[in-house]
Amino acid sequence: MNQFHFGAIVPTYNAGPAFAECIKALQQQTVVPDSVLVIDSSSRDHTVELARQAGFRVEIIPQKDFEHGRTRQQALELFADIEIVVYLTQDAVLADPRALETLIKCFDDDRVGTAYGRQLPRLGATPIEAHARLFNYPDRSRLKSWNDRTTLGFKAAFISNSFAAYRLKALNEVGGFPARNIVSEDTLVSARMLKAGWLNRYCAEACVYHSHHYSYVDEFRRYFDIGVFHVSQPWILEEFGAVEGEGRRFVCSEVEFLCPRHLHLLPSAVLRTLVKYCGFKCGRYEQKLPIVLKKKMTMCPSYWAKLESTRNA
């Protein structure tokens, strides 16, 4: 394994008790980052205190200034002399002491521009929550290239910044993370890297525990934002294909997973699918909606507030 200089970035906001688990797992790694930067959106709990006690560097920004792409890029620019950057979310807990070492080893292949690990359902995850992780993060690793879009479609560019690493040379080559992007900054960068000739490595051997039990409202908001993303980056769907086919495969897989043991959850699963679809479609037609309504439909109200202030300037 090459000895890379690498740093880790963890965006935080009121991370809660789970953050202590994230820190502990990070400190127990066989290969530790040269530096860990926590970029915090003005938490009101003990997040900053825990990070500083762990010896991490902490940068605090106003909550209203957080944006998924811009904030990650700003954090990256605070590093010097690193070759690889690893992004984690505050609720992602590295599953074993070799998780980081295994993920970083992917970059021994000079063609790899980005790599991401497998996400396992958190302890106590619901069956619906667990299935989402098992569907999106299989137990077999895969190396994905630009040509794979013809067979994998949108999945070729799939990645998740809950546990992902980037080669700085490749990241800079495609312009870094976007300053104006509502969500899916990781997918956008991955797609740009593939188009530029870099490879995307899914590493199933590097694992974190990370999953969410979203409410129906949060599901709608999340998929509304995804719909907005696809409208803002139409070239991705043009190059990789529509996402509806992947949605159908997910639904079929979910029904098979829930039956017959969790048959009672099928109504909830069906309702969630409808909610996601409605959210996605609303996001796709966001230009026809007033900003005051979009602020209520999104998980990223600061994105729309900034857009509104820019238009009113």
Buried (B, 14 or more C-beta within 10 A) or exposed (E): EEEBBBBBBBBBBBBBEBBBBBBEBBBEBEBBBBBBBBBBBBBEBBBBEBBEEBEBBBBBBEBEEBBBBBBBBBBBEEBEEBBBBBBBBBBBBBBBEBBBBBBBBBBEEEEBBBBBBBBBBBEEBBBBBBBBBBBBBEEEBBBBBBEBBEEBBBBBBBBBBBBBBBBBEBBEBBEBBBEEBBBBBBBBBBBBBBBEEBBBBBBBBBBBBBBBEBEBEBBBBBBBBBBBBBBBBEEBBEBBBEBEEBBEEBBEBBBEBBEEEBEEBBEBBEEBBEBBBBBBEBBBEBEEBEEEEBBEBBBBBBBBEBBBEEEEE
